[in-house]
Amino acid sequence: MKRPDDRVASAFRFATELVAWVAAPWALSSHSWLLAALSVVVLVGLPTLFSTPGDKANVIIAVPGWVTILLVVLQLVAAVVSSWLAWPGWAATAVSLLAAATLVTEQRRWRWLVSANRLAD
């Protein structure tokens, strides 16, 4: 099974990641600056360290496809929950719609990530 063309999905995914990287520390900063900083380390660091072979050009620590999917879901949840905690309703609604669009556009890539014959090509 060939890796799907996911340029549109990548754009939505990256936009959601950016929101998560901003909204999570923003939401946590009123509780603890350490938690705010740790949230960025987790949200940026985990996907950098852990990736599925064939999905990225450089793999530091190889993980199965379902782990990559969970990391994307973590970003989506962080973006949505944090935006509702930190920002006005109109902004959080926009983030929620962005996350929903990301979920829809990611489906082909996620099917590929969990397919048994992903590396056969």
N, C-alpha and C positions, 0 to 999 in steps of 0.2 A: 504494500500500500504506500503510495507516494505521499509525501508531506503536502498538505493542502496549501494553496496560496492564501496566506492570511494577512495580507497587507491592511485590509480594512479592520479586521479583528485586532491586529497589532496596534493600530492607531487608537481604537477605543480602549484597549487594554492599557496602553501607555498613559492615556489621559486619565483613566481611573487610578492608575498607580500614582501619578502626580498628585491627584486630589488626596489620596490616602496619605502620601508623604507630608502633605501640608495640614490636612484636617486632623489627623491623629495627634500629632504633637500639640496642635492648637487646643484640642479638646482636653488633653491631659495636662497642659501647662498650668492650669489653675489648681491642680492637685499636687503636682510635683514636677520640677524641671527635669529630674532624673528619669521619671517615667516618660516624659515627652521625648527626651533624647534617646532613650531605649527603644521607643516605638519606631523611630526612624532607623535605628540600627537593625531592628528586626525586619521591618518592611522593605528595606533596601538590601540588607545583608543576606537574608535567607535565599531570596531568588538569585542572588549573585553567586552564592556558594553551591546551591543545589539546583541541578538542571538535568533534564532527560537527554541522553545522547540522541543526536539527530534533530533535536529541537533548537539547539543553539550551536554556534560554531565552536565555542570554547566551553568545555565542561570541566569544572573544578572537582565537584563531587557528583558522581552519577547517581541518579535516583530513578525509580520507575515513573511512568507517565502520570499515575494517579497522585503522586507527591507534587508534581508540577501543577496539576489541576488544583490541589488543595492550597498551594501557595497563591494561585490566582484568586481563589475564593477568599482567602485571608485578606488580600488586598481589597477586594470588592466589599467585604463586610466592614473592614476598617474605614473605607471611604464613606460608606453610607451611614454607619452608626456615628462616626465622628462628626460628619457634616451635620447630622441632626442635633448632636450635642453642642456644637460650637457655633453654628451659623444660623442665619435667619431661614425661615421655612422655604422661601422661594429658592434659595441657593441649595438647600438640602434636597428639595424636590428635583432640581436640575441634576444633582449628583445621583440621585436614585434612578432617574431616567437614563443617565449615562451608564450606570452599573447594569441596568436591565438590558440596554443595547449591547453591552459587553458580553453579558451572559448569552445572548442570542447569537452574536457573531462568533463566539468562541466554540460553538458546538462541533463544527467540523474538525477543528484542531484537537479538541478533547477526545473525539472518537478516534482520531489518528493516534493520539498519545496512549490510549489504552488498548489499541489493536495489537493482536498477537504477532502479526507479520510486519510491524512498523519498520524494522531494520532489514527487511528482506531485499530492499532495493539497493 
